Amino acid sequence: MHYTSATRGHWLIAIGAIVVVGSTMLQWWQIGGGPGQLPANTGMGISDGRVFLMIFLPGVASLLLVTLPFASEKPVAIDHPLSYLGLFAILVAGYLWNLVNQAQRQLIPWPPQLGIGFWFAAVGLILFARGVFEVFEERHRRLY
């Protein structure tokens, strides 16, 4: 195992990715369901194929990327800050795509108060972003 790869940034990326992947299993929006309203119509984060491709898969890929150095005796070339930055960019694009998709429906209340997965994904992205920042800072500290 290559011990120098498990930095604080890697841990933050892993926690953020777990939160993002977990948020796709939760409810992202709900219409109705209250007293005097129509039956509830809800949507999970993973129910849309684009969200699956742009949020779930990059989240799992980042978890695999974080754990890859633990399975190796030597440093792994793909364990590079730009790899994490690319995965973060895909995650943000998927989140924004879902945000625009929800806003275009105009039936979903904004901000989604009954969509806990939507807010968990935002927290996960913040943690992921902080982790990517830490990984870049750690790389700069190692170079100097």
N, C-alpha and C positions, 0 to 999 in steps of 0.2 A: 504494500500500500504506500502511496506517495503522500506523506503526512502534511506537506506544505500546502496542499491544495484545499484543505478544509478551513477556509477563512470565515470571518464573520459575514462577509458578503455572500459567500456560498450558502451559509445557513439561512440568511434572509431571503435569498432567491428560492431556496427549497420551501421555506414556510409560505412565502407569497405564492408559489406555484401550487402548493397543497390547497391553499385557500381559494385560488382561482379555479382549480379543478373541482373542488368541492362545491363551489358556487354554481357550477353548471348543472349540478344535480338538484338544485333548489329552485323554488318558484321565482320567476323574474317579474311577472306582472299578473294582475288579476282585475277582471271587470265584473261588477255585480257581486252577488252573494250576501249582501247586507239585507237588513229588514226592509221589505217593500221593494226589493230590486229583483231583477232576473237572477236565475241560478248563476253561480260563479263560473266564469270562463277564465282559465289560468294558462300560463305558459311557462314551461321550464326553460332554463338556459340551453340545455342540450337538445331541445326538441327541434331546433332549426339546424339544418345541415351546415350552413355557413358558420354558425357559432361553434359547432363541433369541429370544423376544420380550422378555425381561426382562434379559438380559445382553448378548447379541451386538448387537442393534439399538441400545440406548442407548450401548454402547461406540463403535459406528461413528458414531452421531449426535454424540457428544462430539468425536470426531476431526474431523468436518465443522464443528462449531461452533468448534473451536479454529482451524481453517484458514480459516474464512470471512473474518476481518478482513484476511488477506493478499490476498484477491481484491478488496478494496474500497479505494477512495480515501479514504472517510470512515469514521468509527466506525459500527459496525453495532449497531442497537438490541438485537438478540437476544443479543449478546455481553455478557451481564450475569451477575454472580455467582449470582443466583437460578436462572438457566438451568442452570448447572453443578451447583448444589445439587439441583435437581430431577432431573437425570440421575443424580447420585450416589445419591439416594434410590431411584430405580428399580433401579439396579445392586445396591444393598444388599438391597432387597426380593427381587430375583431370586436372589441368592446365598443368602439365608436360606431362601427357598422351596425351593431345591435341597437345602440342608442338612437341612431338615425332611423332605423327601421321601426322602432317603437314610437318615435315622434311622428313618423309619417302616418301611422294608424289613427291618430287623434282620438281614439277611443280609450286609450290607456291614460290614466291620470298622470300628470307630470308634476313633480317627481313621483315615481312609483312607490307608494307607501306600503303596499302589501307585497312588494317584491324584495324579499330579504336577500335572495341570490344576487340581484343587481348590485346591492350595496356591499355584499361580501366580495364580489368581484372587484369593486373599486378599492376596497381595503387591500386585497391581494395584489392588485397592480401597484399600489403605493409601496407595499413591502418589497415587491419585485424590483421596482425602480430604485429603491434605496439599496438593495442588494447589488444591483448592477453598478451603482455609483461606488459602493464599497469595493467591488472587484476591480474597477478601474483605478481607484485610489491605491489599493494594495499593489497593483501592477506598477504604478508610478513609484511607490516606496521601494519596491524591489530593484528597480532600474537605477536608482540613485544611491 
